[in-house]
Amino acid sequence: MKHMLSTLILLLCCFVIYPTITVLAQGTVLADTGFRPQQHGFSFANYGNETNPVNLTPQTMQKVFGDTVCKAIQAGACVLTASSQAWMTQRNEEMEGGHCEGMAALSKL
């Protein structure tokens, strides 16, 4: 469970911006998974950090990776180690472009 949760967090932290591709309905469909965004997709659009969402926090890091990411616990709150803080900051900065890759992966679960 811990590995699966870690994998999901990593997927959520990753982002890739793909250009919009226009596909014209021509030819024969060779494969169809049955996935339809309107029916099976999320009920909200992809979002970046422009709306100041809450991304990863020390509390989230502690829930996912355990107390090993904390150099101390003060008043019940995790104080991240330097490397954990750097990792969290980098992932949060990467999410500025959007949360689309994690959303795409989760939509198929």
Biopython code that builds the backbone (N, CA, C, O; Angstrom):
import numpy as np
from Bio.PDB.StructureBuilder import StructureBuilder

atoms = [
    (1, "MET", "N", (0.829, -1.192, 0.000)),
    (1, "MET", "CA", (0.000, 0.000, 0.000)),
    (1, "MET", "C", (0.871, 1.251, 0.000)),
    (1, "MET", "O", (0.583, 2.212, -0.713)),
    (2, "LYS", "N", (1.939, 1.237, 0.804)),
    (2, "LYS", "CA", (2.825, 2.394, 0.889)),
    (2, "LYS", "C", (3.500, 2.641, -0.457)),
    (2, "LYS", "O", (3.644, 3.787, -0.884)),
    (3, "HIS", "N", (3.917, 1.555, -1.130)),
    (3, "HIS", "CA", (4.556, 1.678, -2.442)),
    (3, "HIS", "C", (3.569, 2.227, -3.468)),
    (3, "HIS", "O", (3.923, 3.084, -4.279)),
    (4, "MET", "N", (2.332, 1.734, -3.432)),
    (4, "MET", "CA", (1.320, 2.194, -4.371)),
    (4, "MET", "C", (1.019, 3.670, -4.153)),
    (4, "MET", "O", (0.887, 4.428, -5.113)),
    (5, "LEU", "N", (0.911, 4.079, -2.892)),
    (5, "LEU", "CA", (0.647, 5.476, -2.575)),
    (5, "LEU", "C", (1.812, 6.351, -3.012)),
    (5, "LEU", "O", (1.605, 7.450, -3.525)),
    (6, "SER", "N", (3.025, 5.874, -2.813)),
    (6, "SER", "CA", (4.210, 6.622, -3.256)),
    (6, "SER", "C", (4.205, 6.779, -4.772)),
    (6, "SER", "O", (4.521, 7.847, -5.296)),
    (7, "THR", "N", (3.846, 5.717, -5.462)),
    (7, "THR", "CA", (3.786, 5.766, -6.919)),
    (7, "THR", "C", (2.741, 6.764, -7.387)),
    (7, "THR", "O", (2.984, 7.528, -8.322)),
    (8, "LEU", "N", (1.578, 6.762, -6.742)),
    (8, "LEU", "CA", (0.533, 7.710, -7.107)),
    (8, "LEU", "C", (0.979, 9.147, -6.879)),
    (8, "LEU", "O", (0.718, 10.022, -7.704)),
    (9, "ILE", "N", (1.650, 9.387, -5.764)),
    (9, "ILE", "CA", (2.140, 10.741, -5.485)),
    (9, "ILE", "C", (3.148, 11.154, -6.543)),
    (9, "ILE", "O", (3.113, 12.283, -7.031)),
    (10, "LEU", "N", (4.045, 10.242, -6.898)),
    (10, "LEU", "CA", (5.032, 10.567, -7.932)),
    (10, "LEU", "C", (4.354, 10.856, -9.262)),
    (10, "LEU", "O", (4.760, 11.771, -9.979)),
    (11, "LEU", "N", (3.329, 10.090, -9.596)),
    (11, "LEU", "CA", (2.597, 10.353, -10.828)),
    (11, "LEU", "C", (1.909, 11.703, -10.781)),
    (11, "LEU", "O", (1.894, 12.437, -11.769)),
    (12, "LEU", "N", (1.344, 12.025, -9.637)),
    (12, "LEU", "CA", (0.688, 13.317, -9.490)),
    (12, "LEU", "C", (1.678, 14.463, -9.584)),
    (12, "LEU", "O", (1.343, 15.554, -10.045)),
    (13, "CYS", "N", (2.892, 14.206, -9.145)),
    (13, "CYS", "CA", (3.905, 15.253, -9.149)),
    (13, "CYS", "C", (4.499, 15.489, -10.527)),
    (13, "CYS", "O", (5.051, 16.556, -10.793)),
    (14, "CYS", "N", (4.391, 14.524, -11.383)),
    (14, "CYS", "CA", (4.973, 14.663, -12.717)),
    (14, "CYS", "C", (4.020, 15.451, -13.607)),
    (14, "CYS", "O", (2.802, 15.386, -13.441)),
    (15, "PHE", "N", (4.575, 16.183, -14.533)),
    (15, "PHE", "CA", (3.721, 16.865, -15.486)),
    (15, "PHE", "C", (4.400, 16.917, -16.838)),
    (15, "PHE", "O", (5.625, 16.966, -16.951)),
    (16, "VAL", "N", (3.572, 16.905, -17.843)),
    (16, "VAL", "CA", (4.054, 17.067, -19.205)),
    (16, "VAL", "C", (2.987, 17.866, -19.937)),
    (16, "VAL", "O", (1.803, 17.538, -19.867)),
    (17, "ILE", "N", (3.395, 18.889, -20.623)),
    (17, "ILE", "CA", (2.440, 19.684, -21.389)),
    (17, "ILE", "C", (2.533, 19.229, -22.840)),
    (17, "ILE", "O", (3.583, 19.350, -23.471)),
    (18, "TYR", "N", (1.458, 18.719, -23.347)),
    (18, "TYR", "CA", (1.411, 18.259, -24.723)),
    (18, "TYR", "C", (0.659, 19.279, -25.565)),
    (18, "TYR", "O", (-0.328, 19.851, -25.103)),
    (19, "PRO", "N", (1.110, 19.515, -26.790)),
    (19, "PRO", "CA", (0.371, 20.436, -27.656)),
    (19, "PRO", "C", (-0.961, 19.812, -28.049)),
    (19, "PRO", "O", (-1.097, 18.589, -28.096)),
    (20, "THR", "N", (-1.923, 20.649, -28.327)),
    (20, "THR", "CA", (-3.224, 20.166, -28.766)),
    (20, "THR", "C", (-3.083, 19.585, -30.167)),
    (20, "THR", "O", (-2.488, 20.201, -31.051)),
    (21, "ILE", "N", (-3.629, 18.412, -30.351)),
    (21, "ILE", "CA", (-3.560, 17.739, -31.644)),
    (21, "ILE", "C", (-4.983, 17.586, -32.163)),
    (21, "ILE", "O", (-5.855, 17.065, -31.468)),
    (22, "THR", "N", (-5.206, 18.039, -33.373)),
    (22, "THR", "CA", (-6.508, 17.884, -33.986)),
    (22, "THR", "C", (-6.504, 16.586, -34.780)),
    (22, "THR", "O", (-5.651, 16.376, -35.642)),
    (23, "VAL", "N", (-7.457, 15.727, -34.486)),
    (23, "VAL", "CA", (-7.559, 14.446, -35.176)),
    (23, "VAL", "C", (-8.856, 14.451, -35.968)),
    (23, "VAL", "O", (-9.933, 14.685, -35.420)),
    (24, "LEU", "N", (-8.741, 14.197, -37.234)),
    (24, "LEU", "CA", (-9.918, 14.122, -38.079)),
    (24, "LEU", "C", (-10.416, 12.684, -38.101)),
    (24, "LEU", "O", (-9.623, 11.745, -38.178)),
    (25, "ALA", "N", (-11.720, 12.518, -38.034)),
    (25, "ALA", "CA", (-12.322, 11.187, -37.996)),
    (25, "ALA", "C", (-12.240, 10.537, -39.374)),
    (25, "ALA", "O", (-13.166, 10.637, -40.179)),
    (26, "GLN", "N", (-11.128, 9.879, -39.627)),
    (26, "GLN", "CA", (-10.931, 9.176, -40.889)),
    (26, "GLN", "C", (-10.290, 7.831, -40.591)),
    (26, "GLN", "O", (-9.614, 7.671, -39.575)),
    (27, "GLY", "N", (-10.495, 6.896, -41.449)),
    (27, "GLY", "CA", (-9.843, 5.608, -41.299)),
    (27, "GLY", "C", (-10.613, 4.667, -40.389)),
    (27, "GLY", "O", (-11.737, 4.951, -39.975)),
    (28, "THR", "N", (-9.986, 3.546, -40.089)),
    (28, "THR", "CA", (-10.583, 2.506, -39.269)),
    (28, "THR", "C", (-9.967, 2.530, -37.882)),
    (28, "THR", "O", (-8.748, 2.622, -37.737)),
    (29, "VAL", "N", (-10.810, 2.448, -36.870)),
    (29, "VAL", "CA", (-10.322, 2.388, -35.495)),
    (29, "VAL", "C", (-9.741, 0.999, -35.269)),
    (29, "VAL", "O", (-10.420, -0.008, -35.468)),
    (30, "LEU", "N", (-8.482, 0.954, -34.854)),
    (30, "LEU", "CA", (-7.815, -0.326, -34.645)),
    (30, "LEU", "C", (-7.901, -0.802, -33.202)),
    (30, "LEU", "O", (-7.854, -2.002, -32.934)),
    (31, "ALA", "N", (-8.027, 0.137, -32.282)),
    (31, "ALA", "CA", (-8.107, -0.222, -30.863)),
    (31, "ALA", "C", (-8.970, 0.805, -30.150)),
    (31, "ALA", "O", (-8.906, 1.997, -30.451)),
    (32, "ASP", "N", (-9.762, 0.349, -29.222)),
    (32, "ASP", "CA", (-10.625, 1.246, -28.456)),
    (32, "ASP", "C", (-10.742, 0.694, -27.046)),
    (32, "ASP", "O", (-11.268, -0.400, -26.844)),
    (33, "THR", "N", (-10.253, 1.449, -26.073)),
    (33, "THR", "CA", (-10.320, 1.003, -24.677)),
    (33, "THR", "C", (-11.696, 1.227, -24.068)),
    (33, "THR", "O", (-12.001, 0.714, -22.991)),
    (34, "GLY", "N", (-12.528, 2.004, -24.771)),
    (34, "GLY", "CA", (-13.845, 2.304, -24.231)),
    (34, "GLY", "C", (-13.860, 3.543, -23.351)),
    (34, "GLY", "O", (-14.919, 3.970, -22.892)),
    (35, "PHE", "N", (-12.694, 4.118, -23.117)),
    (35, "PHE", "CA", (-12.614, 5.310, -22.270)),
    (35, "PHE", "C", (-13.175, 6.512, -23.013)),
    (35, "PHE", "O", (-12.760, 6.810, -24.132)),
    (36, "ARG", "N", (-14.118, 7.196, -22.385)),
    (36, "ARG", "CA", (-14.701, 8.412, -22.931)),
    (36, "ARG", "C", (-14.561, 9.498, -21.867)),
    (36, "ARG", "O", (-15.109, 9.364, -20.773)),
    (37, "PRO", "N", (-13.832, 10.575, -22.176)),
    (37, "PRO", "CA", (-13.584, 11.620, -21.176)),
    (37, "PRO", "C", (-14.853, 12.166, -20.525)),
    (37, "PRO", "O", (-14.876, 12.384, -19.314)),
    (38, "GLN", "N", (-15.895, 12.386, -21.299)),
    (38, "GLN", "CA", (-17.128, 12.937, -20.721)),
    (38, "GLN", "C", (-17.742, 11.986, -19.690)),
    (38, "GLN", "O", (-18.286, 12.426, -18.677)),
    (39, "GLN", "N", (-17.651, 10.710, -19.951)),
    (39, "GLN", "CA", (-18.261, 9.706, -19.074)),
    (39, "GLN", "C", (-17.307, 9.219, -17.993)),
    (39, "GLN", "O", (-17.719, 9.046, -16.845)),
    (40, "HIS", "N", (-16.044, 8.994, -18.333)),
    (40, "HIS", "CA", (-15.103, 8.353, -17.424)),
    (40, "HIS", "C", (-14.060, 9.295, -16.844)),
    (40, "HIS", "O", (-13.344, 8.920, -15.915)),
    (41, "GLY", "N", (-13.960, 10.505, -17.369)),
    (41, "GLY", "CA", (-12.925, 11.443, -16.930)),
    (41, "GLY", "C", (-13.290, 12.144, -15.628)),
    (41, "GLY", "O", (-14.364, 11.933, -15.065)),
    (42, "PHE", "N", (-12.375, 12.976, -15.170)),
    (42, "PHE", "CA", (-12.631, 13.767, -13.976)),
    (42, "PHE", "C", (-13.682, 14.828, -14.276)),
    (42, "PHE", "O", (-13.860, 15.222, -15.428)),
    (43, "SER", "N", (-14.370, 15.285, -13.249)),
    (43, "SER", "CA", (-15.410, 16.298, -13.423)),
    (43, "SER", "C", (-14.836, 17.706, -13.371)),
    (43, "SER", "O", (-15.592, 18.677, -13.358)),
    (44, "PHE", "N", (-13.512, 17.833, -13.341)),
    (44, "PHE", "CA", (-12.867, 19.149, -13.300)),
    (44, "PHE", "C", (-11.707, 19.153, -14.288)),
    (44, "PHE", "O", (-11.179, 18.104, -14.657)),
    (45, "ALA", "N", (-11.327, 20.338, -14.700)),
    (45, "ALA", "CA", (-10.254, 20.483, -15.685)),
    (45, "ALA", "C", (-8.885, 20.396, -15.025)),
    (45, "ALA", "O", (-8.755, 20.538, -13.809)),
    (46, "ASN", "N", (-7.874, 20.162, -15.842)),
    (46, "ASN", "CA", (-6.494, 20.229, -15.372)),
    (46, "ASN", "C", (-6.244, 21.627, -14.809)),
    (46, "ASN", "O", (-6.852, 22.601, -15.255)),
    (47, "TYR", "N", (-5.367, 21.718, -13.849)),
    (47, "TYR", "CA", (-5.070, 23.022, -13.256)),
    (47, "TYR", "C", (-3.590, 23.102, -12.928)),
    (47, "TYR", "O", (-2.944, 22.093, -12.645)),
    (48, "GLY", "N", (-3.071, 24.304, -12.971)),
    (48, "GLY", "CA", (-1.685, 24.564, -12.589)),
    (48, "GLY", "C", (-1.667, 25.242, -11.234)),
    (48, "GLY", "O", (-2.614, 25.111, -10.458)),
    (49, "ASN", "N", (-0.613, 25.954, -10.948)),
    (49, "ASN", "CA", (-0.489, 26.614, -9.646)),
    (49, "ASN", "C", (-1.006, 28.046, -9.646)),
    (49, "ASN", "O", (-0.881, 28.742, -8.638)),
    (50, "GLU", "N", (-1.591, 28.507, -10.768)),
    (50, "GLU", "CA", (-2.057, 29.887, -10.837)),
    (50, "GLU", "C", (-3.182, 30.194, -9.848)),
    (50, "GLU", "O", (-3.399, 31.355, -9.504)),
    (51, "THR", "N", (-3.894, 29.173, -9.392)),
    (51, "THR", "CA", (-4.967, 29.386, -8.414)),
    (51, "THR", "C", (-4.503, 29.115, -6.986)),
    (51, "THR", "O", (-5.312, 29.074, -6.060)),
    (52, "ASN", "N", (-3.191, 28.931, -6.814)),
    (52, "ASN", "CA", (-2.591, 28.653, -5.500)),
    (52, "ASN", "C", (-3.199, 27.436, -4.805)),
    (52, "ASN", "O", (-3.631, 27.535, -3.656)),
    (53, "PRO", "N", (-3.239, 26.284, -5.488)),
    (53, "PRO", "CA", (-3.774, 25.086, -4.834)),
    (53, "PRO", "C", (-2.797, 24.583, -3.770)),
    (53, "PRO", "O", (-1.622, 24.949, -3.769)),
    (54, "VAL", "N", (-3.291, 23.755, -2.882)),
    (54, "VAL", "CA", (-2.411, 23.109, -1.904)),
    (54, "VAL", "C", (-1.847, 21.872, -2.584)),
    (54, "VAL", "O", (-2.586, 20.937, -2.895)),
    (55, "ASN", "N", (-0.555, 21.866, -2.810)),
    (55, "ASN", "CA", (0.102, 20.712, -3.409)),
    (55, "ASN", "C", (0.671, 19.859, -2.279)),
    (55, "ASN", "O", (-0.029, 19.585, -1.304)),
    (56, "LEU", "N", (1.905, 19.443, -2.392)),
    (56, "LEU", "CA", (2.531, 18.658, -1.326)),
    (56, "LEU", "C", (2.849, 19.552, -0.137)),
    (56, "LEU", "O", (3.284, 20.692, -0.300)),
    (57, "THR", "N", (2.630, 19.025, 1.046)),
    (57, "THR", "CA", (2.939, 19.722, 2.297)),
    (57, "THR", "C", (3.789, 18.782, 3.151)),
    (57, "THR", "O", (3.863, 17.589, 2.857)),
    (58, "PRO", "N", (4.430, 19.294, 4.197)),
    (58, "PRO", "CA", (5.164, 18.395, 5.091)),
    (58, "PRO", "C", (4.270, 17.277, 5.648)),
    (58, "PRO", "O", (4.718, 16.141, 5.805)),
    (59, "GLN", "N", (3.019, 17.601, 5.943)),
    (59, "GLN", "CA", (2.091, 16.589, 6.464)),
    (59, "GLN", "C", (1.848, 15.498, 5.417)),
    (59, "GLN", "O", (1.831, 14.313, 5.749)),
    (60, "THR", "N", (1.662, 15.895, 4.159)),
    (60, "THR", "CA", (1.472, 14.918, 3.088)),
    (60, "THR", "C", (2.710, 14.052, 2.927)),
    (60, "THR", "O", (2.616, 12.832, 2.792)),
    (61, "MET", "N", (3.867, 14.693, 2.942)),
    (61, "MET", "CA", (5.130, 13.952, 2.820)),
    (61, "MET", "C", (5.250, 12.910, 3.930)),
    (61, "MET", "O", (5.664, 11.779, 3.680)),
    (62, "GLN", "N", (4.890, 13.287, 5.146)),
    (62, "GLN", "CA", (4.968, 12.373, 6.287)),
    (62, "GLN", "C", (3.983, 11.215, 6.116)),
    (62, "GLN", "O", (4.315, 10.070, 6.425)),
    (63, "LYS", "N", (2.776, 11.504, 5.627)),
    (63, "LYS", "CA", (1.785, 10.445, 5.414)),
    (63, "LYS", "C", (2.258, 9.444, 4.361)),
    (63, "LYS", "O", (2.058, 8.238, 4.507)),
    (64, "VAL", "N", (2.878, 9.948, 3.311)),
    (64, "VAL", "CA", (3.302, 9.082, 2.211)),
    (64, "VAL", "C", (4.574, 8.313, 2.543)),
    (64, "VAL", "O", (4.647, 7.105, 2.315)),
    (65, "PHE", "N", (5.579, 9.006, 3.082)),
    (65, "PHE", "CA", (6.900, 8.406, 3.270)),
    (65, "PHE", "C", (7.223, 8.038, 4.715)),
    (65, "PHE", "O", (8.245, 7.402, 4.972)),
    (66, "GLY", "N", (6.375, 8.424, 5.653)),
    (66, "GLY", "CA", (6.625, 8.106, 7.056)),
    (66, "GLY", "C", (7.500, 9.149, 7.738)),
    (66, "GLY", "O", (7.881, 10.153, 7.136)),
    (67, "ASP", "N", (7.808, 8.891, 9.003)),
    (67, "ASP", "CA", (8.569, 9.839, 9.814)),
    (67, "ASP", "C", (10.011, 10.018, 9.354)),
    (67, "ASP", "O", (10.698, 10.922, 9.830)),
    (68, "THR", "N", (10.480, 9.181, 8.442)),
    (68, "THR", "CA", (11.871, 9.302, 7.986)),
    (68, "THR", "C", (12.130, 10.611, 7.249)),
    (68, "THR", "O", (13.281, 11.034, 7.140)),
    (69, "VAL", "N", (11.082, 11.259, 6.741)),
    (69, "VAL", "CA", (11.270, 12.541, 6.054)),
    (69, "VAL", "C", (11.360, 13.708, 7.032)),
    (69, "VAL", "O", (11.677, 14.832, 6.643)),
    (70, "CYS", "N", (11.080, 13.433, 8.300)),
    (70, "CYS", "CA", (11.077, 14.488, 9.319)),
    (70, "CYS", "C", (12.400, 14.498, 10.082)),
    (70, "CYS", "O", (12.853, 13.463, 10.571)),
    (71, "LYS", "N", (13.010, 15.672, 10.177)),
    (71, "LYS", "CA", (14.191, 15.763, 11.041)),
    (71, "LYS", "C", (13.745, 15.951, 12.482)),
    (71, "LYS", "O", (14.493, 15.657, 13.414)),
    (72, "ALA", "N", (12.520, 16.444, 12.662)),
    (72, "ALA", "CA", (11.933, 16.611, 13.996)),
    (72, "ALA", "C", (10.423, 16.703, 13.844)),
    (72, "ALA", "O", (9.904, 17.015, 12.772)),
    (73, "ILE", "N", (9.738, 16.424, 14.935)),
    (73, "ILE", "CA", (8.297, 16.636, 14.991)),
    (73, "ILE", "C", (8.068, 17.612, 16.130)),
    (73, "ILE", "O", (8.281, 17.286, 17.298)),
    (74, "GLN", "N", (7.630, 18.813, 15.776)),
    (74, "GLN", "CA", (7.438, 19.877, 16.756)),
    (74, "GLN", "C", (5.962, 20.222, 16.836)),
    (74, "GLN", "O", (5.333, 20.552, 15.831)),
    (75, "ALA", "N", (5.419, 20.141, 18.035)),
    (75, "ALA", "CA", (3.995, 20.416, 18.269)),
    (75, "ALA", "C", (3.124, 19.581, 17.327)),
    (75, "ALA", "O", (2.106, 20.055, 16.823)),
    (76, "GLY", "N", (3.533, 18.343, 17.101)),
    (76, "GLY", "CA", (2.776, 17.426, 16.263)),
    (76, "GLY", "C", (2.969, 17.624, 14.769)),
    (76, "GLY", "O", (2.362, 16.912, 13.969)),
    (77, "ALA", "N", (3.812, 18.590, 14.379)),
    (77, "ALA", "CA", (4.025, 18.873, 12.957)),
    (77, "ALA", "C", (5.408, 18.406, 12.520)),
    (77, "ALA", "O", (6.389, 18.570, 13.245)),
    (78, "CYS", "N", (5.473, 17.830, 11.344)),
    (78, "CYS", "CA", (6.730, 17.344, 10.770)),
    (78, "CYS", "C", (7.560, 18.518, 10.266)),
    (78, "CYS", "O", (7.078, 19.357, 9.506)),
    (79, "VAL", "N", (8.806, 18.561, 10.701)),
    (79, "VAL", "CA", (9.781, 19.509, 10.159)),
    (79, "VAL", "C", (10.663, 18.680, 9.231)),
    (79, "VAL", "O", (11.415, 17.816, 9.682)),
    (80, "LEU", "N", (10.565, 18.949, 7.940)),
    (80, "LEU", "CA", (11.244, 18.117, 6.945)),
    (80, "LEU", "C", (12.762, 18.230, 7.014)),
    (80, "LEU", "O", (13.313, 19.273, 7.366)),
    (81, "THR", "N", (13.422, 17.123, 6.667)),
    (81, "THR", "CA", (14.875, 17.161, 6.499)),
    (81, "THR", "C", (15.166, 18.042, 5.279)),
    (81, "THR", "O", (14.266, 18.317, 4.485)),
    (82, "ALA", "N", (16.401, 18.476, 5.131)),
    (82, "ALA", "CA", (16.760, 19.346, 4.006)),
    (82, "ALA", "C", (16.491, 18.666, 2.668)),
    (82, "ALA", "O", (15.965, 19.290, 1.747)),
    (83, "SER", "N", (16.848, 17.396, 2.560)),
    (83, "SER", "CA", (16.639, 16.699, 1.285)),
    (83, "SER", "C", (15.150, 16.479, 1.006)),
    (83, "SER", "O", (14.717, 16.570, -0.143)),
    (84, "SER", "N", (14.376, 16.194, 2.036)),
    (84, "SER", "CA", (12.930, 16.022, 1.856)),
    (84, "SER", "C", (12.284, 17.340, 1.452)),
    (84, "SER", "O", (11.406, 17.368, 0.589)),
    (85, "GLN", "N", (12.717, 18.425, 2.073)),
    (85, "GLN", "CA", (12.194, 19.752, 1.733)),
    (85, "GLN", "C", (12.534, 20.104, 0.284)),
    (85, "GLN", "O", (11.690, 20.624, -0.446)),
    (86, "ALA", "N", (13.766, 19.821, -0.126)),
    (86, "ALA", "CA", (14.186, 20.114, -1.500)),
    (86, "ALA", "C", (13.371, 19.300, -2.501)),
    (86, "ALA", "O", (12.946, 19.827, -3.529)),
    (87, "TRP", "N", (13.153, 18.026, -2.207)),
    (87, "TRP", "CA", (12.376, 17.159, -3.092)),
    (87, "TRP", "C", (10.945, 17.672, -3.210)),
    (87, "TRP", "O", (10.402, 17.764, -4.311)),
    (88, "MET", "N", (10.330, 18.008, -2.063)),
    (88, "MET", "CA", (8.958, 18.501, -2.060)),
    (88, "MET", "C", (8.852, 19.811, -2.841)),
    (88, "MET", "O", (7.924, 19.992, -3.629)),
    (89, "THR", "N", (9.790, 20.713, -2.626)),
    (89, "THR", "CA", (9.781, 21.997, -3.325)),
    (89, "THR", "C", (9.896, 21.794, -4.830)),
    (89, "THR", "O", (9.191, 22.444, -5.602)),
    (90, "GLN", "N", (10.775, 20.901, -5.244)),
    (90, "GLN", "CA", (10.949, 20.631, -6.675)),
    (90, "GLN", "C", (9.673, 20.058, -7.282)),
    (90, "GLN", "O", (9.257, 20.486, -8.359)),
    (91, "ARG", "N", (9.050, 19.104, -6.611)),
    (91, "ARG", "CA", (7.807, 18.522, -7.130)),
    (91, "ARG", "C", (6.712, 19.587, -7.217)),
    (91, "ARG", "O", (5.977, 19.637, -8.203)),
    (92, "ASN", "N", (6.600, 20.431, -6.204)),
    (92, "ASN", "CA", (5.580, 21.480, -6.226)),
    (92, "ASN", "C", (5.824, 22.456, -7.376)),
    (92, "ASN", "O", (4.876, 22.899, -8.024)),
    (93, "GLU", "N", (7.083, 22.791, -7.632)),
    (93, "GLU", "CA", (7.403, 23.685, -8.751)),
    (93, "GLU", "C", (7.072, 23.030, -10.083)),
    (93, "GLU", "O", (6.624, 23.703, -11.011)),
    (94, "GLU", "N", (7.287, 21.732, -10.184)),
    (94, "GLU", "CA", (6.976, 21.011, -11.418)),
    (94, "GLU", "C", (5.482, 21.000, -11.712)),
    (94, "GLU", "O", (5.077, 20.903, -12.870)),
    (95, "MET", "N", (4.671, 21.099, -10.681)),
    (95, "MET", "CA", (3.225, 21.082, -10.872)),
    (95, "MET", "C", (2.677, 22.422, -11.346)),
    (95, "MET", "O", (1.474, 22.544, -11.579)),
    (96, "GLU", "N", (3.546, 23.440, -11.495)),
    (96, "GLU", "CA", (3.091, 24.734, -11.987)),
    (96, "GLU", "C", (2.469, 24.614, -13.372)),
    (96, "GLU", "O", (1.545, 25.356, -13.704)),
    (97, "GLY", "N", (2.966, 23.691, -14.176)),
    (97, "GLY", "CA", (2.456, 23.512, -15.531)),
    (97, "GLY", "C", (1.150, 22.743, -15.597)),
    (97, "GLY", "O", (0.482, 22.757, -16.631)),
    (98, "GLY", "N", (0.779, 22.085, -14.537)),
    (98, "GLY", "CA", (-0.466, 21.330, -14.522)),
    (98, "GLY", "C", (-0.303, 19.997, -13.818)),
    (98, "GLY", "O", (0.807, 19.542, -13.544)),
    (99, "HIS", "N", (-1.421, 19.397, -13.539)),
    (99, "HIS", "CA", (-1.470, 18.123, -12.824)),
    (99, "HIS", "C", (-1.989, 17.027, -13.747)),
    (99, "HIS", "O", (-2.501, 16.005, -13.288)),
    (100, "CYS", "N", (-1.852, 17.250, -15.057)),
    (100, "CYS", "CA", (-2.512, 16.404, -16.045)),
    (100, "CYS", "C", (-2.004, 14.967, -16.099)),
    (100, "CYS", "O", (-2.803, 14.053, -16.302)),
    (101, "GLU", "N", (-0.714, 14.737, -15.925)),
    (101, "GLU", "CA", (-0.216, 13.365, -16.059)),
    (101, "GLU", "C", (-0.760, 12.472, -14.944)),
    (101, "GLU", "O", (-1.182, 11.344, -15.199)),
    (102, "GLY", "N", (-0.749, 12.968, -13.736)),
    (102, "GLY", "CA", (-1.308, 12.202, -12.622)),
    (102, "GLY", "C", (-2.793, 11.966, -12.794)),
    (102, "GLY", "O", (-3.299, 10.888, -12.484)),
    (103, "MET", "N", (-3.489, 12.974, -13.289)),
    (103, "MET", "CA", (-4.923, 12.830, -13.524)),
    (103, "MET", "C", (-5.184, 11.785, -14.604)),
    (103, "MET", "O", (-6.116, 10.990, -14.487)),
    (104, "ALA", "N", (-4.372, 11.783, -15.645)),
    (104, "ALA", "CA", (-4.540, 10.803, -16.723)),
    (104, "ALA", "C", (-4.318, 9.390, -16.197)),
    (104, "ALA", "O", (-5.074, 8.475, -16.526)),
    (105, "ALA", "N", (-3.285, 9.213, -15.386)),
    (105, "ALA", "CA", (-2.998, 7.885, -14.831)),
    (105, "ALA", "C", (-4.114, 7.434, -13.897)),
    (105, "ALA", "O", (-4.551, 6.285, -13.958)),
    (106, "LEU", "N", (-4.572, 8.329, -13.038)),
    (106, "LEU", "CA", (-5.623, 7.963, -12.087)),
    (106, "LEU", "C", (-6.955, 7.675, -12.767)),
    (106, "LEU", "O", (-7.739, 6.868, -12.267)),
    (107, "SER", "N", (-7.220, 8.315, -13.886)),
    (107, "SER", "CA", (-8.507, 8.113, -14.553)),
    (107, "SER", "C", (-8.665, 6.689, -15.079)),
    (107, "SER", "O", (-9.783, 6.244, -15.335)),
    (108, "LYS", "N", (-7.562, 5.980, -15.238)),
    (108, "LYS", "CA", (-7.620, 4.608, -15.733)),
    (108, "LYS", "C", (-7.653, 3.563, -14.619)),
    (108, "LYS", "O", (-7.766, 2.370, -14.898)),
    (109, "LEU", "N", (-7.556, 3.994, -13.367)),
    (109, "LEU", "CA", (-7.576, 3.024, -12.262)),
    (109, "LEU", "C", (-8.982, 2.572, -11.954)),
    (109, "LEU", "O", (-9.186, 1.758, -11.054)),
]
sb = StructureBuilder()
sb.init_structure("model")
sb.init_model(0)
sb.init_chain("A")
sb.init_seg("    ")
for serial, (resi, resn, name, xyz) in enumerate(atoms, 1):
    if name == "N":
        sb.init_residue(resn, " ", resi, " ")
    sb.init_atom(name, np.array(xyz, "f"), 0.0, 1.0, " ", f" {name:<3s}", serial, name[0])
structure = sb.get_structure()
